[in-house]
C-alpha cells in the first residue's frame, strides 16, 4: 500500500489524456482495493437483477477491469488515504463504473448486447444463492431509495458517499463513464439524503456473504433428467465403439480392469508408514519424514481408506486445491501418516509422500463436501517443516506443529511492540488463531504463527496453502529469523505486502532494509526495504522494493520484478526509485541502491547523477525516468521496474 505522500512509479507515456497505466499497476490497485471496487459495482448495479446475480456480476465486472495493455487513466484522483493520486486505482474504478452502468441498460433488438449486460461466465456458484448479510432498517430504507434512482444517479450518490469525491470530480468521472447528462444525475442524487456511513455497512458488502440452497425440488428433477441423458449417451457410445479393437489396451497402458499391485498397495491403510514417536530426536533429518502419526483416529481404517481413495481418484464433488507446479496424482507407494483426527467438526487426515503434504477433510456426518489439498514440501528443512495448516474455520486457523516445537504463539506482525498470545499445544495441535490480513480485505492486522524449539524462535505466516511461509530478515546470504525486535520493526510496515504472494507456492519471504535515506526539506529519513518471496518450485520468485517514510504505517511499493535474481543470494543487489512529495509540496525523484553501489544515474524525464548508493533530485509530478547504477566492481545494474 502506498503512503499518502508517495506517488506511484510512472510508466512511459502512451496517451495525452492522463497518466499511462500498465497492466501491473492496474492489477496492484485492483488487488489492493478489490473489496471497495466490488462494493462500488454492487451499489451501482440495478437492484432488479436480484441480490445473487448482483453479487456475481459485481465480482465479474471488477475482475474484468484490467487493461489489455497500456491505457490512459482518469485524471480524477481518489480522495481517501492510500489511493490519493494513484492512476492505477483511478483507471480500474472508471472501468468498473462504466461496465456497471452498461449492465443496467435494457436489452434491445437494435444492437448486440454488451458483455456486461449478460450473466457473467465467471465467477459461478452452483447449487447456492449468495447474498450480503442483512442490515438494519436504515440500510433497507437506503437500498429502497437507491433502487428508485436511475443508474447514473446511483453512481453519483456512490461516488460522493463511498469515494468522497467533490461534485466537480463526480461530474468528470460520470462523463468519462459515458453518462450523457451528469448534471441531471447529480440533481437526482440530491433527492436522497447523504448517509455515507451506511454505504460501508455489511448490507452492501458483496465480499462478506451468506449462502442458501437453490430450489431443491427443481434441482432434483434436472439432475434426474441429466442422468437419463448421460446413460443414453454412454449406451450409444458403447454401441458405436464395439467394432474394431473394442476395449483393448491403448499402447503400453493397462486395460481399465487391470490392477497395478504397487498402486493397490498405496491405497491400503494397513500399509501406511508411521515414524517412530522419538525418531526425530536422533535422526540426521529434521523434516516431515520424522513426524510421528498423531490424532485420535490414526487407527480408523475406514477414514484412512477414504482419504487414500480420494487422493488416488477424487470425485467430481471433491474440491481440490494445489500449490502451483505441484502434481496432484495419486501416491507412487504407501505414504506416511502425519495426522488423523477430528478438528472443528471435521475428520482430517494429513499424509506425506516425500514430495507433497496432502490434506483430506470431510464433515463428521458424511463425505459430502470433502476437500483435498496438496502442498509442496520437497527439500523442507527443520525451519520450514515446523507446522502445517490443519483446519481453517470461520476466519481462524489451526496448525499441527512439528514434534520438536515446544511453544506456539500468535503475534501481530503490524504491531512489533505488542506481546504474543500463547496458543498452547495439544498433541501438537494449536488453538485457533485469526487469519492474517484482517476482515473484508482491509489490512488492519497480520497475525503470524510464532514457534519455539531447541534451535530458536521463528515466524511463519499463512498464505492460503498447507505449508506456511517462513519469514526472515537480513542481507541475502546472511538472513536470520524475523523474531528479533529489530526484525519485527523492519517487517511491520511491509506486512500487508504479503497479500501479493498469496497462493503462489511461497516457501519463505525475506525482508532486507538495504538503504536508509535522509529526505529533502528536513522531512526525516526513509527506509528502503526489499522483500523477496522464494517458492517451493525454485522459479517464480517475486521481488518488491518498498519505500517507507517516517510516520507511515505502510510501505509503498516503488518497484517489483518477477523471476529476477535481484535481492537474492545469487545477485544481492537492488536499485529502485520513487517520486516523492515533501511536506512543502515539492516533488523529488529519490533512488537507492544496495551499499555496494558506487554511483546512480537517472535519465529520461529527470536528469541527474550521484556518487554512492543514494540519489535525490528535483522532479515534476508524473515525470518518467530510467535508473542505472554502477557497482564498485564496475558492473552495471538497472532499476527494478
N, C-alpha and C positions, 0 to 999 in steps of 0.2 A: 504494500500500500504506500502511495506516495505522500510525503508530508505536504503541508499546506504551501510552503514556500519553495517547493522544488517543482520545476517544470518537467514534463515528460521529455524523454530523449527524442529530438526531432528526426524526421525522415526526409530523404530527398524529395524535392517538390515534384508534384505531378499535376497540380491544378492550382489555379489562382483564386478559387472560391474560398479557401480556408486551409488550415493545416492539413498536410497529407498524412493519412493514417495507413499503415501497412497491416497485414493480417495479424501479425504477432501482437502489435499494440492494441488492436481491437479485441483480440482474444483475451489479453490480460485484463482489459477493462470489463469484458463480459463475464469472465470467471469471478473477478473480484466483487462485482456489483450484481451478480446474477439474481439474487432474491429481489432486489429493488426493481430490476428491469422486468421480471416476471410479474411482480405486483402491479407495475405501471400498465403492462399489457392487459392483465386481468381486469383492471378498473376501466380501461377504455373499451374493451370488447363489449358488444351488445349483450345485455342480460338475457335476451331471447334465446341465446344459444343453450342456455341451461348451465348449471354450475359445473357439471362434469366435463362438458365439452369446452367451456371457458377455461378450465384448468389446463386441459391438454393442449388447447390452442395457444394459450399464453406461453407455455413452455416451448411449443414448437416454433412460434414466431421469434422468441428470444434466441433459441438455438440456431435459427437461420439468419441472424442479424450480421454475421461476419461478412466482410467484403471478400470477393473472389481474388482480388489482387490489392492494388494500392488505390485508395479512394480519398476524396476530399471530405474533411469533417465539417460539421456545422460550426459556425463561429460563436455560437451561444455556449458559454461555459456553464457547467453545473455550479450550483450555489452552496453546496454542502462540503464541509471539510473532507479531504481525501479524494474529491472529484473535481475540485476547482481547477479550471484551465486544462483539463485532460481531454484532448481531441478524440482519443480512442473512445472514451465514455460518451462524448457528445455524438459521435458517429453512430454507435450501436443504439443509443437511445432514440436517435432520429429514425433509424431503420425499424425499431420495434414499434414506435408510434405510427409510422407510415403504414406498416402492414396491419396493425391493429385497426386503424381507421378503414383500410380496404376491406377487412374481414366483415365489417358491418354493412357494406354496400349490398343492396339486393341483387340477386341473380336475374339476368335478362336474357332473352333470345337474340339480342342485337350484338352481343360480343361474347368471346370466350371468357369463362370465369377465371379470375386471378387465383394464383396458388393459395393465397391467404384466405380466400372465400370457401375453399373446400376443406372437408375434415382432414386433420393432419395425418400423414402417414406414420410419423413418429413424433413423440412417443405414443405408444398404445398400451392399454391395460385391458386384459381380457377377464371377464367374469366379475369385475369390480367397478363400482362407481366411486369416484374420488371427488371430494369437495372440501373447502376450507372449514375450519371449526366455526361453529355458530357464535356470534357475538351477542351483545345485549340489544335492548330496544333502540338505543341511539344508532347503532350500526345498521340495524334493519331499516330504520327510517331513512338514513342517509342513502342506503342502497336503493330504496324505492324512489327517492328523489333523483338520484343519478340515472336510474333507468328511464326516467321521463325526459331526460335531456337528449339532444342529438349527440352523435358520436364526436363531432368537433367540440361541442360544449363540454362533454365529459373530459375530453383531452385537455381543454383549457383549465378546467377545475383541478384535474390531477396534477398538471404541470405547476399550477400555483401552490397547491397544498402539499404534494409529495416532493416535488423538486425545488420548491421555494423560489420559483422564477418570478421576476417582475413582469408586469403586463406587457411591456415592450419586448422583453425576451420571449414571452409566450407567443406574442404575435409573430415574431420571426420564426420560431420553431414550427408553429402551425402552418405558416406559409411554405416553409421548406418541406413540410409533410404533405403538401398538396391540397390544403384546405383553401377553398376559393374565397371565403368571406370570414377571415379571422376576427374582425370586429364584431360581427354578429355572434360568433361563438363565445367571445368574451362577455358580451352583454347577456347572453343566455345563461352563462355560468354564474353571473352575478345574482341570478334568481335563487340560487342555493346558498344558504349561509355557510361561510367558511368554517369548517370543522377539521382542521388539519390533523389534529391528534388522532381522530378516528380512522384516517387513512392508513395509519400504522397498526391498526387492530388486526388480530388473527382472523377476523371475518373476511378480510381482503388479502390474506396471505396464501397464495397458491403453492407455497413450498412447505406448509405445515398442514397436512391433510388428514381427513377421516375417510374410511373405506366402508362401503356397504355392498352386498351382493346385488347383481342384476336380477332380472325376472327369472327365478329358478325353474318354474314350470316350462316357460318358453325355451329356456336354455336346454332343458332335458329333451324336449321334443326335437330341437335342432340337432342335438347330439345323436339321438336315435337315427334321424334321417342321414346324418353324416356316416354313421357306422354301416347302415344298409348300403349306401353308395360305395363305401370303401370295400365292403365284402364283394359287391358285384364287380368292382374294378379288379380285385385280386383274382376272382374266378376267371374273368376274361383274360387277364394277363397269363394265368397258368395255362389256359387252353391254347393261347397263341404261342406259348413257349414250348409246347410238347414236341413238335417236330425238331429234328436236329439232335444236338448233344444233350438237350434236356438239362438235368441238374448235375452235369459232370463238373469236376474241379476246373477252376479257372487258373491255368498255368500251374505255378507252384503252390497256390493256395489250397488248403484242405476244404473238402465239402462242408456244408454248413452243419451236417450231422456228426462230423468227426469231433473228438475231444482231444485237446492237447494236454498231455499229462502235467507239464510244467504250469500251464495256465490254470488247470484244475487245482493243483497244489496251492497256488497263490490265493485261491478262493476258499480254502479250508481253514476255518477259525482255529482248529486244533493245531495247525502248523504255524500259527503266528509266532514270531520270535519275541522274546521278552528279555531285556537286560537284567542282570543281577542287581538287586537294590543297592549294593555297595560297589558296583563295578566302577563308577565314576571316581571313587576315591583313590584308586590305584592305576587306572587306565592312562595310557600316554595320550589318548584322545579325550578332549572335553567338548563334545558336540552332541547332537541329538541321538547319536548311536549308543550313548551310555545312559540315556534317560530310562529310569525304571517305568514299568507299567503302573499307572495309578488310577484311582476312581473306584466306585462301588459296583461297577458292572464289568470288571475285567474277565469274569467267568460266565457272562451272559452270551452263550454261543449263538442264540437266535439273533441278538442285536449285532454281534460281530459278523455273522454271516450276511445279514442285510447290508451292512456297511461295505463289506468286500464285494458283494454282488453289484451294488450301485456304483462303486468305483470302477468295476470292470465294464459295466454296460448301463449307464444312467438312463432312466426312462425319460419320456418327453416332459413329464411334470416335475422332474428334479431340476432345481435351479443350480446351475453350475457356474463357478467363477474361478479364475486362474490368474496368477501373476503373469505379466507379459512374458512371452517366449518360454512358457512352461508347458511341457507336454501333458495332456490330460488323459492319456491312455491308461489301461489297467497295469497293475504291478507285474514285473517280469518273474517274480518269485514271491514267496511268503514275506510280507512286510513286517516291520517291527511295530508292536503296540505301545503307544505312549500313554493313552488315557481312554477309559470307557466309564462313563458315569452319567448322572443326572444333574443338569445345571439349568437353573432358572426355567423350569418347566419343559425341558427338552432332554432327550438322550443324545449324548455327544460321544463320538469316537474319534480319536486322533491316531493317525498311522504315519509311518515314516519308511521310505524305501531307499534311503541314501541320497536321493536327488530331491525329493519333494516331501513336504509335510502335508498330509491330506486330512481334512476335517469333514466328517459326516455327522449331520444332525437331523433329528426327526422329532416331531411332537411326542409327548408322553402317551397320548391317547390314540396313536396311529402313525401311519407313514405318509399321509397326505401332507404336502408342504415340505418334503425332505430337501435338504441342501447339501451340496458337495463343493468344497473349496480346496483349491490347490495353491500351495505356497512353495516357491523355490527355496531350497536351503542347502544346496551343494557347496562344500567348502566352508561351511559355517565354523567359526572359532568359538571359544568359550564366551567371548563378549557378545557374539551375535546369536548364540544359542541359549540365551538367558531366559527367554519367555516366548510363548505362543498364545495367540488370541484363542480363548476357549469359547466365549459367547459374547454376543452383542445384543442387548435388550434395553429398549426404552432410552436410548442415548447413553447407555453405560456399557462398560467393557469389563469382562473378567479374563484374567490371564492364568495360564498354567506356567509356573516358573520352573527353571532347572533345579535339579536336586541339590546343587551347591549354593543356591540362593538362600540366604538366612533371613533377609529382611526385604519387604516390599512396601513402597510408599507412593503417594500421589503428590506431584508438585506442579504448580502453575508456572510454566516457563516464562510467562509475561510478567510475573511478579518475583524477581530474583531475590528480594529480601524477605519474602514470605516463607514460612516454615513448610514442613511436609506433613502430610496426613498418613499415619500408619494404616496400611491395608490389611495387615495380618495375613497369615498363610495357613490354610487347612489342607493338608496333603498336597501342598504345592499350589493350591488354588487361591487367588487373591479375592478380597472383597471387591465389589464393583467400583470402578472409578469413572468419572464423567469423560465422554469422548472429547477430543481436542477440538478447538475452533469455536466454541460457544454455540448458541442456538440461532436458527433462522439465517444462517450464513454470516452473521455478524461476528467477526473475530475479536471477541472480548476477553478470551482466555485461551490458553493452550496447555491442557493437562497432559503430563507425561508420566511414565512409569519409572520410578527410581528403584533400582535393585542393588543390594549389597551382598557380596560374598567374600570369601577369604582373600581375593585379589584386589578388592576395592569397591567403589561405588560408581555406577554408570546410569545414564539416562537413555530411555527408549521411548519412541513415540509411535502411536498407531497411525498408519497412513492408508487405512482401508484394506489391509491384507492380513494374512495369517501371521507372518513373522514381523514384529515391529522393527522399525529402523533405529539403528544406533546413532546417537548424537555425540559428536566430538568437536574439538576446537583446537586451533593452532595452525602453524605453518605446515603445508603439505610435506609429508615425510617425517614430521615431528609432532603428530597430533596426540592429544590426550583426551581423557574423558571430560564431558561437559558438566561435571557435577561440582566443580570448584566454584567459589564465589566470583572469581574473575570471569570464568567461562559463562556462568549464568548471566552476568551483566552483559556480556557480548551477545548472547543468544536472545535476550529479552526483546529488543526491537525487531529481530529477524524472525520470530516465531511464526507469525502469520504467513510468511513466505513459504512455509512448508505445505500450504494448501495447493501450491502449484505442482507438487510432485506426488499427489495422492494417486494411488492405484497404478503406479508406474514401475512396480517391482524394485523399490528403493531398498538398498542394503544398509547404507549409512549416509549421514549428511554431516559435513564438516563446515564450521563457520570460522573464518580466518580474518581477523582485523589486520589488513595488510598495510594500512596507512592511516594517519591522523593529520588533519589539515586545519590550519588556522583560517577562519573565514574573513573575507574583506569587511570593511566598515566595523571592525571590532565586534563581530557578531558571535564570538566564541569559536569553538573548534568542532569539527565534524569528523565522524569516523567512517572510513571506507571498509566494508566487510564483503568478503567473497564467500558465498555458500556453494558447496559442490555436493550434489547428490549422486552417489555411486549406486549402480544397480547390481542385482544378482547375476544378470546375464553378461556383465562386463561392459558392453556398449550402452549407449543411450544416456550417458551422464548429462546432467543439467547443471549449468553454471549460472549463478546470478551475482552480479556486482551491485551492492546496495550502499546507499548513502544515508547516513543518519545524522541529522542536525541536532543541536542542543535543545532539550526540552521536548523533542518529538517522541511520540510513543511508538511510532512505526518507522522502519527503514524504508526508503524509497528505492525502487528498482531502477538503477541507472542503465544497466545493460544486461544482456543474457546471451547464452550460447548453448547449443545442443551438440552432443558428441564432440566436444572440444577437450583437448588435454589441459587447457588453461586452468590454473588454480588447483592442479593435482600433482601427485608425486612425479609424474613424467615431465611436467612442464610447470614448475612452481612460480609462474609469472602471471601477472594480470595488469591490464590497463583499461580504465574506464573514465568517462566524463559525464557531466550533467550540467544543464542550465539551472542556475540558482538565482533567486531574487533576494536581495538583502532587505533588512527592515527599512532602509532608507528608500527602497523602491528601485535600486539599480540592479541591472542584470549582469551576471558574470558566467563565464564558462569555467567550471572547475574540473580538474582532472587529477588523477592519482594513479601511480603505478606501484608495483612492489619495490621493496627497498633497494634491489639491485638495478633499478632503472637509472641510467646516467643522465638522460635528457628526454624531454617531451616536446613534440611539435604538433601544432594544430593548424589545419588548412581548411579552405572552403569558405563558408560564411563568416568564419572567425579566423584571424591570423595571429599567430604568436608562438613563442617557444620559451622554454625554461630549462635551466640546468637542474638536475636532481629528479626526484620522483614525484614532485608536486607542481601543478600549474594553476594559475588563477589569472584570467584576463577578462577585460570588459567585453560584453557582447550585447546583442539585441534580442528581445524576446522572439522566440521561434527560429533563431539562427540555426543553420545546419553546418556541421563541421565534421572533419575526419581527424582522428588521432593516430599518431605514430610515435612509438617510444624506441629508444636505443638503450640496450643493456650495457653494463660495464665491460662485457666481453665482446662488444661490437655487434651483437645480433640485434635485429630489429623485431619489434612486436607491434601488432595493430591493436587498436582499441576494440573491446568487445562490442558487438552490435546490439 
